[in-house]
């Protein structure tokens, strides 16, 4: 995902990357980029800092809430040391200042992707998350709760995956809604409540796990120790 509000530069970078056989989704502002991020899966996010609606830093914070591992490269005219430090504090994998060489930029992107694929290769070989007495097989949509197996729907698995990855942490309802339902309407919110009730039933055999509702805010997957 490439987020750049300068139309000419955005298309120039997009064309250059696609010439190297990368598929690129170009967004012109931070809000559209966040929507695109929730609709699609990306291997890399290239973010300008000075963006309309939502800045690159704000966008990176939202991205990290949903996916702590996706590589982020900041592409910006800002070169102050404070901006670089801020970018790396938010989990940036690289920081490229304008103007820059397109050829060098492509090599740097390739290096980030190479490191990322090496890191995630072992994870994809056995995409099974373990929590308390339960395990979640993401690829096969299968939950094993203390010996009781349940085949999940895609949305159930995605919801449970977020709980497993962020146990004992409050996850706001809006984060779930944008990440999974891509909507914040009343009926969608009610649908999420139904999904939460289902997950509680699936996990009933594992007494060490409990999904708590924090009224008006969100949910927490508690691990009883």
N, C-alpha and C positions, 0 to 999 in steps of 0.2 A: 504494500500500500504506500503510495506516494502522496503526501499532502503538501501542496505548494499553491499559494494564491496568485503568483505571477504566472499568468496563462501561457506566455511565450516560453518561459523557462520550464514550466511544468511539462509542456508538450515536448520540449527539447530533451529533457531528462527521460521522459517516458519512451520516446522513440529510440534513444540511445540504449536504454536497458532492454527494450524489446528486441533490438537488433542483436543482443547477446542471448536471446531466447528466454528471457524472463517475462512472465506475464505480469503486467502492471495495472493497478487500479488507481486512477488519479482523482483526487478530491481537492476542492478549492478552498474549503474552510474546515475548522475543527469539528463543528457539529455534524456536518455531512460525513466526515471521516469516521467519527465515532459510530454513526449509524451503519456505515459500510463495514466497520470492524465487527459489529454484532451480527451482521448478515452473512459474513463470509469468513473463512479462515485464511490467515496470511502467514507466510514464513518470515516476513520482515516488514517493519514499518519505518518509513523515511519521513521525518516530520520537520517542516519549517517551524521556527519558533514564533515569528510575528505573523499570526494568522487571524482572519476575521472570526468573530463569534466566540471561538474558544482557542486559546493560545496552544502552541505545541507542548509547552510544559503541562498545561491543564489536561490536554489530550493524553499525554503520557501517563499522568496519574490515573485517569479513567481506564486506560488500556491495562495498566498494571493491576488494577482491582480485579479484572477479569482473567488476565493471562500474565502471570509474573515472569514467564520465560521467553516470550516472543522477542526477538532482537529489535532494538530501536536505534536508529541512526538520526541524529539531529543535523539538519541541513539548514544553515542560517547565515545571514549577513553579520550577525553578532559575533564578535571575537573576544569580548571581554572575558577575563579569567573567571569572574563570578558566574557568568552564564555557563561556562564550561563545567564548573564545579556543580552548579545546580543541575545541569543535564546528567552528569554522571551520578549524582545523588539519586536521581529518578530512575537509574538503571540503564542509562544509555550505553550502547556497545561501541559507538564511535561518534565523532563530532566533526563535521566538515564545514569549513567556513567558505562563503562565497567571496570572490569568484574562485572557481576551482577547475581543475582539468577533468573532463568527462572520462578520459581513459583511466586516470588514477582513481577516480570515484568508482568506476566499475570494478577495479581490482579490490578496492576497500570493501565494497558490497559483497564481492565474492568471498573475501576472507571472513567476513562476519557470518555469512551463510554457511561456509565450510565448518567453522567452529560450532555453529548452532546445530548442524546436522550430526556432527560427531557427538555432541552432548546428548542429543535426544535419541540417537539410534538405539542405545540400550534400553531406553524407556519404552520405545515402540515395540521392542521385541517381546516384552511382557507388560502390557499396559494394564496392570492389576494394582489397584490401590487397596491398602490394608488399614483398617481402623478398628481398634478394640478387637472384638471377636468376629468381625465382618470383613469381607473383601468384595471389591467391585471390579469386575472384568469389563473395561470400557469397550473394547473391540467387540465382544460378544454380548453386550448389554445384559450381563448376568450378575445378580447380587447373591452372595452367600452370607446369610446372617446367622452365625452360630450353628451352621449345619443345614439351615433351611435355604434352599435355592429358589430364586424368583427371576423369571425373564422380564426385563424391563422394556418400556417403550423408549424411543430416542430421547424425548423430553424428560422422562423420569431419570434416565441415566445421566443426562447432562446436569440436571438439578442436583442429584445425589453426588455427582463428581465434584461440584462446587462445595458441597458440604464436607466431603472427605478431604479436600485440599485445604479447607479453611476451618478445621474443627476448632471448637472453643472460641471462635471469633464471630462477632455480630456481622451478618450480611444483610444489608438493607434491601427492602422489597424492590426498590427501583433497580438495583443491580440485577436481581433475578429477572425482573420483567424485561429489561432491555437486552440482557444476554440471551434469554431463552424464548420469551414471547414477543420481544421486539415491539412492545406496546405497553401502555400504562392505563388503558381503559378499565372501567369498573368490572365488566364481565370477564376480562382477562385476569384481573386481580382475584376475582372469585374463583376462577379456574385454577389459579396457583394454589389457593387454599385447599382445593380438592386434591391436588397433587401432593401437597404436604401431608394430608391425612393418609393418603395411600402409602407414602414412604414410611410413616410412623407404623403402619400395619406390617409392612415388609420387614421392618427392623425390630418388631416386637419380641422376637426370640433372642435378641442381643440386649440384655439388660444393662450393658455398659454404655449404650448409645441412647441419647434422648434429644429430639428436636424440640427446642423451646421457642415459643412465640413471644417476642418482645413487642408488646402492644404498640401499634402505630409506627413501628420502626422497621422490624424485620425478624430474622430467625437466627438461632445459634444451635449448631450441632454440639451438644455437650457430651464429653467423654467422662463417664463416672469411673473414678480410680479408687 
